[in-house]
Amino acid sequence: MQNGGVSRKDLRSLSPAELAERVKATGAPGYRSEQIFRWLHASGVDNWEDMTNVPPALRQALAAADCEAAASLVLDAEQVAADGTRKMRFRTSDGRSIESVLIPEERPEMLVRGTQAAAPGRREDEDEDEDGDGKKEKGWDKLTLCVSSQVGCALDCGFCATATLGFGRNLTAGEIVQQVYSATARAGRRPTNLVFMGMGEPMHNFEQVTKAFALLTHPWGAAFSPRRITVSTAGLVPKIAELGRLSPPPNLAISLNATTDEVRDRLMPINKKWPIAELLAAARAFPLGHGRKVTFEYVLLAGVNDSDADAERLPRLLRGLPSMVNIIPWNPFSGPQFQRPSAQRIRSFQEILRHRGMQTFIRTPRGDDIDAACGQLAARAPSPDLVTLRSPSVPVTS
Ligand code: SAH
């Protein structure tokens, strides 16, 4: 799939080696590209003038060669939900709209670990040392950014708002990383975790998504730990294997959403190509670091996939696979005839999983009052609540 209409000179789309080529083409020494890379990916700078240690002649030569230092996305609307979730709508240089969602996770004083009193959006494993740096993550520090990988989506999952947009185009690596840098500027701090769970199917845009992953984890750039980045897929089996060959790979999440092929075929047409058995075989083959798990998303739809029999089948399907299940009660949007199950049904479903020893978490809707929750992203913010043409520079490094 092509990336129609986007300037090929967006410097944030270039790997360090590609950037070095551009720099060398001006006759400047290669090490200058490291300085520029750091400005673009670590310092949050979006103009040539602020790159103070780069000689003016080199800046001018690159600008004259149409190398773009400006951000490839413009924040054109932002909404903040009652729970602090912040949805940002960005406009691309060819006039498309995409959305990213920042989800702060706070932990109230009286939180009891592993009970229903858990804070909204909190994962049971959040106190774990996710990036293996020896420091435990504190729940109240967690800031997750949900990034988009495509304009719209080509998959036709019946329960998802993004599907109603159809497919627009793939985002470039530069547009993907720019969501992170712009969100950092808006939040005034760097996200602790990145999830490819916004608009689009990341595995349909494999090349640019994995390039963005390399840029975001590069030591000269934002230097995210790969363990802090999760790529979610509806189930493109061959790409799961390819993702697993990255060293190290990101975390893997799979939107399972059903326990039989019959139901999954109906909900997610991609299942007809790669049915559950093949999908789970790919998940089993995915290389997991010490103590890591595959996350399974399970959107709970009343009367469709929420029966006791479903809850009993799920642990059998996942037996022997280090996994955790995120139960996502369906978030409504105008259109389909689905319903969110009752609170009682959701709890019963989770209890059955728990009794069978599964790690599960109910993802309480975050930001659903502004259509920022899972499956509600359709870039339709009514009118901009806030218009910002240029954000302040905030360093992206921790
Ligand atoms: N295409 C990828 C990335 C999108 S992630 C994937 O499918 O994994 C978006 C997540 O939200 C998926 O787990 C999806 O199953 C879930 N989702 C979609 N629509 C939803 C809705 N209306 N309510 C709750 N969750 C939904």
Residues whose N, C-alpha, C, O or C-beta is under 5 A from the ligand:
A	BS01	SAH	F159 C160 A161 F196 M197 G198 G200 E201 P202 S232 T233 A234 S255 E297 V299 I328 P329 W330 N331 C374 G375
